[in-house]
Amino acid sequence: MLSKRATVTRATALEFRVPSSRGARVDGSYEHNVLIRIEAGMRGRTIEGIGEASPRGRALTGDSKSRSWRFLRSALQQLEGTTLRARAEPARADLVDIMAGLRSLAATVSKEPEAAAFRGMLAGVDAALADLAAKTVGTALADFLGGTRRPVEAAAVVRAHRTSSRLLRDLRACAGYPAINLVDIAGPDAAIDAAATAASVAGLGTPLWLGLGGTLTRAQGEKLVEMLADRMSAGELPRHLVLQPPHDSVTPADLVEWQAIADVKVPPDPSGPGIVLMGDAACAATAKKLAGSGLKKISLNVQRVGGALAVLDVARQLHTEYADVRLGLSTVPHISGVGACTMAELATALPNLDYCALSSSIISGPVTCVPPVEHDDTRRIRPGEGPGLGGTAVLTPATHLLTRHLEWPRRRAPRSTYGGLPVNRFDTGPLQPFTTQRGEIRSASPLIERAALIRGLNTRRFSRDVVMVEHPRLAEPLCFTPSKTASTGTPAHRATVDKELTRRLLQAAGVPVPQGASFSAAKPERAVQYAASLGKPVVVKPKNGIHGTGVSTDLRTEQSVRAAIESLAGTKFGSQPFVVETYVPGDDYRLLVVGDQVVSVVLKKPASVTGDGRSSVVDLVIEKNKERLENPHTRSCLLRFDTAAMHWLQRQELTPDSVPEQGRHVRLGSAGNIAAGGESIEVLDQTHPSILDLAVRAVHAVPGLDHAGVDLMGDHVRGTDEAAAIIEINGNPATAFNHFPLSGTPRDVSSHLVLRGCELAGFDPGPPRDVLSMRIEIEGRVQGVGYRQWFARLAEDNGLAGSIRNLPGGGVEALVTGGPHAAWVVAAAAINGPRRASVLQVTTTHVSGVEPANRFEVHR
């Protein structure tokens, strides 16, 4: 007999960056949401539940970035093998038991009470399990939770910290909603202004719900209530206004006292309840404390409380013990469609729900849900048709926003190969200090510093991008930027920026180049006529472009040339001159020339995936992006479903949801640009000598150029016996993909650049050192801001010994000793510092010895 239980067989978590959240954060960073997917087998079929976690820090949801991720790993492992029965009541009991076990696990991992730990992550797991349970039973999630599947009135959510013009635009877009929830209000004065603006746009008949952020003192709160009451009495604000102070900022007694003040100044009457104070609860104990103090309105936030089941449990306890308490339901900003659907289903099941904040204005996360949350003619939200959430997660818009992933059981898909070579594995841990808010590791400048330090050279930094290399035997310092050396002069660099000038220089030196010409953006017809006169496939590209932007290749018809020019017009180079040249068939290569030597050859392949007969194109892209996340260079260059990718899918009669057969090559781009998802394969050892000679001759054809990247079309194995041509020369070449190719032998080209600089200066620094002992002097605002403690943690994490102290005249001095790799990481990262520091200069000098040699100390 087939089982009537669903057994969890697999659980995955995908973390995505939320682009819309950056403007709301003071430090310019992004929020991250996590999509939880739980698969279970029942009666020979697979069921999947989906949920969204929105961890928002320890203060709001009890989550910390690293510890919450460790907890989630353990939680997914614990889920394997758990079961859900196929009838509603037993399934609900199973779900309660599973979540109780996970909350106990959270308390164990965090060493905090169950109500305090990892509530954002728990909310996502809770939602995925609830969706799975409802699908196992075969009912809509609203019904499974005990709802009535009735439409729910929901307030439009508007972020009040916007500029005045943006706030007005957002408010006008909320016409017809039954209420407006203003969130992210900075303080009392901002609350008054936001409320007045909303009332002027929506009218006095639309209730307002004011959600304050930051902190609020008792005196500030009392004054705010009085000012709102005065405005309301003057007819400037609606007679129904909900005021929700910042969470954990005020006591229940404060809220009750403010409510009493409000009721005296603006008594409730048939025209409206006046000012309603609403408390914020993160657990049942807090909710009961608020209710027991006499407060009649309590807000429950799905992510803050820890999931739909937890919210439902708190609501039912309040309904039983405090029947007159009314509820508000909200969520954190920047949730996506999956989280919104869960909230819409939950809202129908909550007793005594008076206020619900959910609209398209907060559904701005990267993952969408189909069908999405829908509104009826009166702007009420409707639950899905079922089963479960009634929809599926759509990851197409989010693939390039992936930042981390987990899966249990660990079932790694076969790793991709490039040109028959396996994918390289790199330890990205040491490079984390050089990671930007977008997840990009800016390694070029630190790698130059590594090359210098391990050869006994001293360094001086004035910024994260510029490093000076010094030595007593060097007449003057060598200056390096992420892609430029002191040996590359400005005239030589400018010559390589102008592609038409580069072509003429190469032609004069007898270097093969495509036939072509440049054209004004205002004269596209001349370019179309010229392309036709060549009688061959052509390429259209900006004259002074970078990163492959606006490049279209292998254009064979007049229509395709026109389309390429129109496409180029939509880029940042659209108003500038562009080039039309003959298309050279073959593979695309970047050869890095330093002096008279080619030190790396990278074959660049367009973005693509290979079918396995089971996975959709979207899933194949996600799997490939997981591999790219493990590469310091490609982790910020993930495959995406942009216009180019959709164009190539259409040409192959595919969609993102298509399932390509086993071994089918699916192309997603036209150029090998790594930033656009292209693939890098290092092939120096297999490259024909004639190709290497051609690259060196091309660089020497530009006067004053000693170091450059050469873009070549051809065949690296057959050499110039086949058609080969230099497409362009880059005087400021990126080097990260030489160090970190997706496959092939990684090349330490930074060492070549540093040694070349020394060679030109007539100095040989000698072989690399096995141990580095260094004095690091840090200047700037680095005293009294936690810099020494920050540096000590960095040194200890990297296994270094030594000490750090404040200098009498300002600044900080560190002495470190240890392995060259660890010592380099600490020296290069010293320019960062903790949040409150402002580092102006870091000088690193080799010394003969460092004490203590077996530990790291912080001196006063």
N, C-alpha and C positions, 0 to 999 in steps of 0.2 A: 504493500500500500504506500502510495506516495505521501510524503510528509506534508502536514498542514501548517508547517512552520517555515518562516523565512530565516535562513542562516547566513549571517554576515560572512562574506568571503574576501572582501577587499575594501579598503578605505584609502582615499587619497585627499590631499590638501594642496591647493594651488594658491599662492599668495600673489596678489596683483597690486601694482601701484595705482592710486586713484588720482588721475591728472587734475581733476577739478579742485582737489583739496589744497593745493599748494598756496593759492592766494589767501587762504584762511588761516595760515600758520605763520607765526611771527618769524620763525627761523628759516622759512622758505623751503621746508621739507614737505614730503608728501605723507598722507595717510595711506594705509594699506588694508585691503580687505582680503579675506581668505575664503575661497570656495571649497566647501567640504562635499565630497561625493562618497557615498557608502553603497556598495553593491551587496546584494544578497541573492542566494539561490533558493527557489521554491518550485517544486513540481516541474523540474526540468527547465525552468526559465529563469532569467536574471532580472531582478528589480533594482532600480537605483533611486536612492533618496539624495536630494541636494539641499544644502543650507549655506548660509553666509555668515561668517564671523567678521565683526568689525571691531577688533581690539583697539582701544583708544587710550592706553596708558594706565598706570596704576591708580591715578586719582579718580578716573571715571569708570573704567571697567575692570580694574584689578589686574591688568595685563602689563607685563614688561616684555620687551622685544625678544630677548634671548630665552628667558625662562619659560615664557608662554609657548614658544616653539618647541622647547624640550618637553613640556607637558603634553602638547598636541601629539608629538611623536609617540609618547607612552599611551596616550588615549586611543590613538588609532590601532596600536598593537593590542590593547585590551579589548577592543571591539571585535576582533577576529573570533569567529565561532559563536558569538552571542546570537540568540534567536528571538524571533517575534512571532507570536501566534496569529492565526489568520482570522480571529474574531475580535470585535471592537474592544470589549471590556478586558479580556485577557491581554490583548496587545497593548492597551494603555497601561496595564499593570506591569507588563514586561518593560515597557519604555521607562516607567518611573524607576524600576529597579536598576536598569542599565545606567540611567543618569545619576542615580544615587551613588553607584559605584564610581562613576567618573568624577563626581564632586568630592568623594572621599580621596580619590587619587590626586585631585588638584590640591586638596589640603595637605596631603603628604608631601607632594613635590614642592609646594610653596612654603610649607611650615606655617601656614596661616589658617584661620577658621574657614570652613567651607564657603561661607557667604562672602568671603573677601577675595578669593583667588580665581584668576583666569576666567572671569565671567564672560568676556567678549568671545574667547575661544569656545567656551562651553555653549554659548548661544548658537554658534554655528553648528556644532555637533548635535545639539538638541534639535535644531531645525531639520537637519538632514535625517536624523533618526525618526522624527515625527512624520516627515514626508514619506520615508520608507515604510513606516508602520501603516500609514493611511493607504498607501498603494498595496500593501500586503492584504489589508482588509478589503480593499476595493472600493474605497469611499473618498470623498473630498476631505482635505485636511480640516476645513471648517466643521464638517460633520463629525469627524473623528475627535476633535477637541471639544465637542459638545455645543457647537454653534448652531445658529438657525439659518445660515446662509442668507441673511438679510443684508441689504445695502447699508453701509455705515457712513454717517456724515463725518467728513474729515476736513480739517483745516488745511489750507494751503500754507506751506512752509516757506518763509522768506528770510534770508540771511541779512540782518540789519546792519552789519558792519560795512556794507557796500558804500560806494560813493553815492552822493545824493541822486545823480542822474540814473545810476544803475538801480538804486532802491526804488525810484519812481517807476522805472521800466518793469521791474519784477512785480511790483504791486499792481500795476495795470494789467499784467498777465494773469492775475488771480481773480479777475472779475467773475462773479457768479459763485465763488466758493462760499460755503456757509460760515466760515470763520477764517481768520488769518493768524498764523503762529509766527511771530517774529523771534528769531533765535540769534545767538551770538551777539547779544546786546552788551556793549562794553561797560556800561555803568549807569547810574541814575539819570544823569543828564541825557545820555544817549537814549535811554528808555523813553523819556518825555518826548524827545524829538522824533523818535521812530514811531511812537504811538500817534502823535499829531499828524505826521506824514501819512501814515496808513489810514487814519480817519478821513483825511482830506481826499484821498483817492477812492477808498472803498465805501465811504459814507458812514453815518452814525448808526446804521442798522446792522453793520457787520461786526460781530464780536471779535475782540483782539485777545491774543494769548501771548504775553511777553515773557520770553525766556532769557534771563540774565546770565552772563558769564562772569568769570573772574571771581572777585570777592565782594561782599557787601557787609558793612558794619551795621550794628543795631541802629545807630543814629542815622546813617544813610538810608536804611530801609524805612524807618519811620517817616523821614522827610519825603521820601519818594512816594509813599502812600498818600501823604497829605497833598503833595503837588498833583498827583493823578486825580485825587478826589476834587480838588479845586477846579482842575480843567474839565472834569466830568460835570460838575455843577454848573459850570459856565457854558455847557453845551458844546464843548470842543472835542470831547471824546465820547465814544458809544457808552451806553449804560450797562454794558456787559464787557468787563475787562478782567482777564485772568492774569495774575502776577505770580510768576514762578522764580523765586530767588535762586542764586547759584547753589548747586548741590553741596552739602556739607559745610555751607558758609554761615548758616544761621541755625538757631535752636528751635524746637517746636514751640517753646514758650514765646519766642519772638514772633513767630508766624501767627499764633493765636492773638497776641497783643496787637499786631498790625491789622488783623482782621477786625478786631473790636473797634479800632480807630476808623477803619474804612466804613464799617456799618453805621457808626455815629455820623460821620460826615456825609455819606451817601447811602442812606438806608435802602435796602432792597424793596422794590415795589413792582407792580405789574409791568412797568416799562423795561425792567431789567434787574439783575441781581446786584448791580453795582460793581465794586472791586472784590474779586474772589482771590484769596491767597491759596496757592497750591504748593504743597511740600513735595520733595523728591525722595523716593525710597529705593534702596538698592536691595532690600531683602525684607522678609516678613517681619522680623523684629523691629526694623526701622519703621515700616508701615504702621505696625500696631502702636508704636511709640507716638507717632504723629497723630493717629486716630484717637488714642487714649488721652492726648493732651487737649482734644476738642477740635482739632482741625478737620474740616469736612471735605477737603479736596486733596487728593494724593495722586501724583504722577508716577507711572511705572514705565521705565525705559527698557525695551526688550534686551538690548545689549548690556545695559548696566545691571539689570537684575540677573541675567544669565540664561535667557532663552524663553521660548513661548511657554513651556511647561512650568517654569519657575514663576513667570508672570501670572499664569492662570492659577497656580497654587496660592500665591499671595492674594490675588483678587478674591478668590473663594473664601479664604480665611477672613478677610476683611468683611465680606458680605455676610458671613455667619456671625461674627462678633460685633460688627459696627455697620448695621444695615443702612444707616443714613449716610455713610461716606460714599462720595462719588469719585470716579476715577478718570484720570487722563492717561492716554497711551501715546508714547512717542518713541523715537529711535535716534541714534546718532546721525549727524549729517553724512552725506556721501555714501549712503548705502546704495546698492545696485538693485536691479530688478528682482533678483532672487530674494533678498532680504525684504523688499517691499511686499512681495507676494505672501511671504510668511506672516508679515504683520497684518495684512488685509484679512487673511484667514483667521488669525487669532482674535482680531477685533470683534468678530461676530459672536465669539464665545464668552467674552468678558461681561460679568454682571455689573450693573451700575456704571456703565461707561458713558460719560458725558462729553469727553473731549478726546479727539483722536487727531494726531498730526501726521498726515501722510499725503504727499502729492508729488507730482512729477518734478517739482523744484528741488527735492532732496534725492531723487533717484538719479544719481550722477556717477555711480560706480562703473567700473569697466565691464562688468558682466551684465548682459541683458537676459530677460526671461520672455519666452514666447508661449502663450500670449501674455502680454504685460498686465499690470494692474489696470483695471478699466474703471471708468466713472460713468454713471448714468447721466441723464439730462439735467439733473439737479446737482451734479458734481459729487454725488455720493459714490464711495468705492464699493465695488462688487467682488465677492470672493470668486475664485475660479470654478470651473465646471468639474474638476477632478479627473481622475483620482489624484490624491495627494495635493500638491500645489496647483495642479491643473496646467502646468507648463513645464518647459524644459529650459535648461541653461544654454545660452548662446555665447560661445567663447570667441567667436570670430573677431569682434572689435578689441579683444583684450590680449591676444597672443603675444604682442610685443611689449606688454606691460608686466609680464610674468617676472617675479623677483625671487621666489623660493618655492620649493615643492617638497612634499613628503608622500610616501606610499607605504602601505603595509597590507599583505606581506611584500617584502622587497622583491619586486619582480621586474628587474631592469630589462627593458626591451633590448634586443640585439643592437649594439652600438653601430652607428653609421660608419661607413668607410668612404674615403675620398681618394679616387684614383687607385683603389685597392689597398690604401694605407689606413690603419685604424685611427680613430680619433685620439688625439693627445689628451692626457689628463694633467692638470696643473693644480697645485695647491694655492688657492686664492687667499688663504688666511693671512699670510704675511703682507699682502697688498691691501688689506682692508683699510688701513689708515689713509689710503689714497683714493678712497671711494667717494664719489659725489652723491648728492641727494637723489639723483636719477639712477644710481647704481653703477655708473661708469667708473672704471678704475683708470685714473690718469697716471699711467706708469712710466711714460717716456722720460720725464725729467728725473724721477727717483732712480730709474735704471741707469741713467747717465751718472748720477751720483754714486751708485753702487760700483760702477766700473772704475770710477776715479778712486774711491776710498780703498778698495781691495788692492790697489796698486800703490798705496802709500801716498797718494795725492791728498791735499787738503781741499776743503770745499767751503763756499760761502753762499748762503741763500738770502735773497731779498723778497722772494715770493714763492708760491708753490710751483711756479713754472720756470723760473730762471735760476740757474745754478752756475756759480763761478768756480772753476777748478784752479787751484793755486799750488805752487811749490817753490822753495827758495831758488831752485835752479831754472825756473821758468822766468823769463824776462818780464812777462806780463800775464795776467790771468787769462784762461781760456773760458769764453762765455758760451753757454749752451741754453737754448730754449727747447721745448718739447720736440721740435722738428728742424732746428736750425743750429749750425755751429759757427764758430768764429771765422772759419775758413770760407764761408759762403758770404760773399759781399752783396750789398744791396743791388748794384747794377746787374750782377749775374742772376740774382733772384727775380728781379723785375723782368728780365729777358725771358725767363721760363714761364712767367705768369701770362705773357702775351703769346697765345698759341700760334698766331700767324707769324710773329717774329721768330719764334722757335723753329717753325717749319723752314723758314728761309735760311736760318743759320745751319740747320741740318743739311738742307739741300746743297748749300755751298761747300759743305765738308764731305759731300758724297755719301751721306747716310740716307738709306731709303726711308721715305715718308709717303703717306697717302697724298694723292693729288687733291687740292682743295683751295678754297678761298673764303674770306670773311665777308659778311654782309651786315648792313644796318638793320636794326629791328624794324625800322620804318619802311624798309623796301623788301618785304618777303617775296614778292613776285620775282624779283631778280634771282633770289636764291632758288626758287622752284625751277626757273628756266635753266639756271646753271646746273642743277642736279640732273635735269633731263639731258643736258648736253654731254655729261660724263658717260652716259650709256652704261653705267654700272650701279649696283646697289651703293647707297650712300649712308653717311652718318651725319646727324645734325647735333651740334653741341654748342654751349656758350663759349665765347672766345676766352673769357677769363674765369671759367667755372672751377668748382671744387667738388669733391665727394661724389662725382657722377651725377650731380643734379642737372636735370634737363637734357641728359644725353639719350638719344634714340639711335639705334643701330640697325643695319641690314634693311634699309628702307628701299623698296623695290618699285613703288608706284608713285605717281604724282600725288595721289590722294594721301598716301602715307607720309610723304614729305610735308605736305601742308599740315597734316595732323600733328606731326612732330614739332613744327614751328609754332603752332597754336599751343601745344603742350608746354613748350619752352617759355612762351609768353606768360604763362601762369606761375612761373617760378620767380625767385628773387633776381634772376639774371634776365628777366623778360624784356627790359628796356635797353639792354646792352647789345653790342654786336655779337653775332654768332657765326659759326663756321659750318660750311658744308664741305665734306671731303669723301673720297671714295672709301668704301667699306673694305677692310682687309680681312679675309676669312682666317679662321684659326682660333687658337686659345688666347686668352688675355693674361698678361704677365706684368708683375712689377719687379724690376731688378734694382737692387740697391747698390750703387757704386760709391765706394769710398777711395779716393785717390785713384790708383791705377788698378783697382781690384773690385770685382763684383763679390759682395759678401753675403748676399742672399738673393734667391729667386723665388718668388711666390706666384704660383698659378692661381688665378682668381676665376672661380666658377660662379655662374648666376645661382641665385637662391633656388632650391628645389627640395623635394622629398621623394621617397621611394615607397611605393605601395606594398602592403603586406597581405592584402586580400581580406583584412578584417577591420582595419581602422579607417576612419574618415580622413579627409585631407586636413581638417582642423586638428584632429588628434595626432596626426603625423607631424604637423607643424609644432605642436606643443612638445612632443617627444624630442624633436630636434632642438627646440629652444631650451629644453632642460640641459642638453649637452652644451649648448652655447653659454649657459649660465656658469658652467664650470671653467670657462676660458676667460682669463682676465681681459682679453681684448674684445671678444664677441658678446660678453654678458650684457652690454648695453646696445648691441646691434642685433636684436632678435628679428626673426621672420615675422612679417605682418601681412594682413590682408588689405593692402592699400590698392590704389587704382591700377598700378602696374600688375600686381598679383592677380587681381580679378580679371584683368585683360588677358593674361596668359592662361588662366583657368578656362575662360570662355573660348579661347583659341583651341584648347584641348577638349572642349565639350564637357567640362567638369564644373562643379560648384564646390564650395568649402565642405559641404556635407557628403560629397561623393566618396565612394570607397574604391580606390584604385586597386586593380588586381595585383597579385604578387609580382614584385620586380618591376612594375611600371614606373618609369621616371616621369615625375610631374614637375614641370618647370614653373617657377613663380616670379621670375624677373628676367630682364633683358641684358643686364650688365653684371659684371663680377664685383661690383662695389660692395665691400664688406659691410659698410654702414647700412646698406639696404638689404642685408641678409645673405650676401654672397659668401662663398666658401674659400678659405685660404689653404693652399697646399704648398709646402716648402719643397722645392725640387732642385736646389742648387747642385747636388751631387749627380743628378741625371742630365744636367743641361749641357748641350753641345758647346764646345769652345768657341765656335763661330758666333753664337748668340752672345756669349760673354764679351767677346771682343767688340761686337757691334755696340753693346751698351756702353762700354768704356769710351769708344770713339764718339758716341753721341754726347756724352757729358763733356768731353774735351772740346767739342765743337762750340760750346758756349763759353766765351772768354771769361776767365775768373771763376769758373765753376769747378769745385773740387769734390763735392759730395751732393748726390742727387738721386731721386728715384726715377727710373726709366720705365715708361709704359710701352709695352711691345705687344704686337699681335703676331702670332706665328706658331711654331711647333718647337718646343724646347729640346726634344730628342733629335729631330732631324736637322735642326739648325737652319742656316741660311740657304741650304739646298732647296728648301720649300720657301714659299712666299713669306717674307717677314718684313715688318716695317715698324719704325718708331712712331708711336701715336702722339706722345707728348713727354716732356721732361718736367719733373716736379722738384723745384729747388728747395722746398720745405717738406720733405717726405715724412710721413708717419712711420714709426718704427715698431709700434706695439705688435703688429701682426707678424713681423719678422721674429720677434721674441716668442710670440704665442700663436703660431699657426694652428689651425684646426687639426691638421695632420702634417706629417713630415718632420724633419729635424729642426727643432728650435735653434735660432741663431742669435748669439749674443752680439748683436750689431752695435750696441752702445759701447762695448769695449773697443771695437774697431774705430769708432768715432773719437773716443778719448785718446787712443794710441796714435791716431792720425794727427790729432792736434798737437800731441807731444812731438811727433816726428817732424812736423813742419817747424816746430820751435827748436829742433835740434836736441831733444832730450829723450832719453829712454828710462821710463820709471821702473823697469824690471818686472819680475814675475808677480803673480797674485800672492797675497799674504794669507796664512792659515788662521791667524788670530789678529784682531784689531783692538788696540788700546787707544782711546781718543778722548780729547777734551772738547766738549760741546758748549759753546757760550751762546746763550739766548738773550736777545735784547728786545725791549718793548714793554708792554703792560703784562708782566709775568710774575710780579710779586703781589701776594694777597689775593690771588684769584684761583688758587688751587693748582697752579702749574706744576710745582714740585711733586705733588701727590699723583697728578695725572701722568707725569713723566715716569715716576717710579713704577706705576702699574704697567706702563708700556714696557719698561726695561725688564721687569720681573716676568711678564708674559712671554718675553722673548729670551729668557734665560741668561740675561746679562748681569754681571756684577759691577760694583762701583758705588758712586754716591752722587748726590745733588745738593746744592746749597744756594741760598740767596747771596748775591754779591753786594758789598757795602754801598757801592755807588749806583745800585740798580741793576737789573738783569739777573740771570741765573746761570750757574756753572754746573755742568754735569761731567763726571768722569766715568767712562764705561769701558768694559773689556769683555770680550767673548768672541764667538764665531763670526766670520765676516758677514754672513747673510743676516744674522740677527742684529749685529751692530749697525749695519747699513740701514735696516728698517727703522731703527730708533732714531738714528741721526737724520734721515730724510724726513721722518714724520714729525720731528721737533718743531717744524714751522707751523704745525696745526695748532696744538695746544688745546686746553679745555675751552668751553663756550665763552667764559668771561675774559679770557686772555686775548691779547692782540700782539702777535709776534711780528716784529719788524725785521729782524735779521738773525740768522743762525750761522755761526762760524764753527767748523769742525776741523780740529788739528790733531794729527797723530802725536802721541807721547810715548815715552819709553815704558811706562808701567802705571798701573792703577791699583789703589787700595781702597777698600778691601777687595780681594780677588775671588771671594766665594759667596758674596751676598750683595744686595743693593740696599744702601742706607739713605735716608732723608735727613740731612743736617739742618739745623736752625740757622 
